[in-house]
Amino acid sequence: MHFDICVVGGLGHVGLPLSMAFAAKGLKVCAFDISQSALKTVREGRLPFVEYDAADTLKKVLADGTLVCSDSDETISAADTVILITGTPVDAHLSPEFEALLQVFQAYERRLRDGQLIILRSTVYPGTTRRLQDFLSERGHKVDIAFCPERIAEGYALRELVTLPHIVSGATPAAAERAAKLFSILNPEIVRLEPLEAEMAKLFTNVYRYIKFAIANQFFTVANDAGLDFYKILHAIKHKYPRAADLPAPGFAAGPCLYKDTIQLSAYNNHTFFLGHASLLVNEGLPHYIVNRLRKQHDLQHKTVGILGMAFKADVDDPRDSLAYKLRKILAFETAHVLCCDVYIKDPSFVSTEELIRRSDIIIVGTPHKEYRQLQIEGKVVVDVWNIFGKGCQI
Ligand SMILES: NC(=O)c1ccc[n+]([C@@H]2O[C@H](COP(=O)([O-])OP(=O)(O)OC[C@H]3O[C@@H](n4cnc5c(N)ncnc54)[C@H](O)[C@@H]3O)[C@@H](O)[C@H]2O)c1
C-alpha cells in the first residue's frame, strides 16, 4: 500500500474536495477519516454534503482507484505527504482549542515516518505551525512541516481549488518547496509566505468578510430604525459606483468559519480586536434585532413564526453555526410556536415549505436558498432580510 497523499479528515467539507481534486489529477490519495457515516456514504459513491460539480468526479476517482477511503490510521504511514484538515474549534471562553489539533497529532504520531511532508490545511491560531514543528522535532521526527491554508467557499471547492492561487508556507525552505510543488498540480499560481504570515492571511481573509457583512447589517438596522428600506438605499449606493461594489447585502452572517476565525484573531490580539468584536455584536445581534422589532408590532405570544431555511448560507446543507438556529431559540421563548424548514437539510423536526407557509403567521427568511425565490407568499407577514423576493425589507 502506497499513497502520494493521505488526507486526515479526508471526508470533511474541506478534506473530501481536496482529496478528490488531487485524485482527479492522477495522484493516489487516501481520504482517512473517523466518520463511519461519511465513509459509508462516500464508498457508495455519494457525497455526504452538498458540493457542486463533484458527483461525477467522485464516481470517477473511486472507479479509477486514485481515491481510496479508510478509517485506518496505518494509511498515514503509507503516504509521502500527510495533509491535516480536521476542525479547529473555539471554546466557551472565546479561546481557540489548539489542543484539538495537537491531540490529532498525538493520536497518530506513531504513524509518522521520517521524510514525510506534513501539511496543515486547517485554519489555525497564529503560531500553530511553529508549535507543531517544535512538538514534532522535540520528539525526534524528521519531517517537513508546511502550512497551506484552504480558502474555498464551501460547496464550490472543486471549482475553486483549481482556479484560486494557493498560499503556501513552510517551516523550512525545503518544506515550502515541497508543498509548492504539490499544490501547483492543482493550480500553478502559488503565493509564498512565511508560516505566521500565512496563518494571519487566512484569518484576515475570513475576518474581512465577516466585518463587511457586519457593516451591511449595521447599515440595515440604522436605516430600518429610521423607517427606511435599506435595500432602496443600497441600490442607490451601488448603482454604477465601483467603490461600493463589494458592499454586501444584509443577512445572517455566521457559519463554521467566519465567527470562529474572528474569535481566533481576537484571542491572538489579546481580545482587543475592536472591529472584530463590534462585528460579532452586530452579526450575532441581528436575530435579536429582528425579533425585537417584530415584538413591537405583533402579539408574538399568540403567533406562529416560520423560519424559511436553516443552513448557514444559500444552496448548501450545512447547519453548523447557522444563525437561523439562534433565531429559532429566541423565537421559541417569544412566540406561541416556531416552525422550521430547509430544502437541503433533512431534519425530522422540520416541516415542509408548504406546511410552514400555510401554518405561520409570520415568516422569516433564514437562508436565501434559490428554491425559495419563486415562492408566492400571500397574506402573511414576511421578513426578508436577504431580499430574495426583491421587495426590500422593512420591519
Ligand atoms: N468549511 C469550509 O468552507 C472551510 C473553508 C476553509 C477552511 N476551513 C477550515 O478547515 C478545517 C476543517 O473544516 P471542515 O468544514 O472541513 O470540517 P468538517 O467537520 O466538515 O471536517 C472535518 C473532518 O475531520 C474528521 N476528523 C475529525 N477528527 C478526526 C481524526 N482524529 N482523525 C481523522 N479524521 C478526523 C471528521 O470526521 C470530519 O469528516 C477547519 O479548520 C476550518 O476552519 C473550512
The ligand as an ORCA input file, in Angstrom:
! r2SCAN-3c Opt
* xyz 0 1
  N     -15.874     24.555      5.672
  C     -15.211     25.451      4.957
  O     -15.714     26.011      3.975
  C     -13.759     25.783      5.276
  C     -13.065     26.622      4.408
  C     -11.739     26.912      4.688
  C     -11.146     26.384      5.832
  N     -11.853     25.591      6.674
  C     -11.172     25.020      7.851
  O     -10.964     23.654      7.597
  C     -10.991     22.912      8.821
  C     -11.970     21.758      8.671
  O     -13.255     22.283      8.406
  P     -14.406     21.422      7.741
  O     -15.523     22.364      7.490
  O     -13.870     20.591      6.647
  O     -14.772     20.471      8.965
  P     -15.571     19.091      8.872
  O     -16.093     18.834     10.247
  O     -16.513     19.108      7.728
  O     -14.429     18.041      8.536
  C     -13.513     17.543      9.486
  C     -13.375     16.053      9.235
  O     -12.361     15.556     10.094
  C     -12.764     14.304     10.564
  N     -11.994     14.020     11.777
  C     -12.151     14.615     12.990
  N     -11.243     14.114     13.844
  C     -10.512     13.214     13.153
  C      -9.446     12.367     13.494
  N      -8.932     12.358     14.734
  N      -8.933     11.526     12.556
  C      -9.441     11.528     11.294
  N     -10.467     12.311     10.914
  C     -10.996     13.141     11.836
  C     -14.258     14.422     10.778
  O     -14.886     13.162     10.821
  C     -14.666     15.261      9.565
  O     -15.026     14.440      8.479
  C     -11.319     23.930      9.902
  O     -10.128     24.394     10.464
  C     -11.988     25.042      9.127
  O     -11.864     26.275      9.775
  C     -13.148     25.261      6.401
*
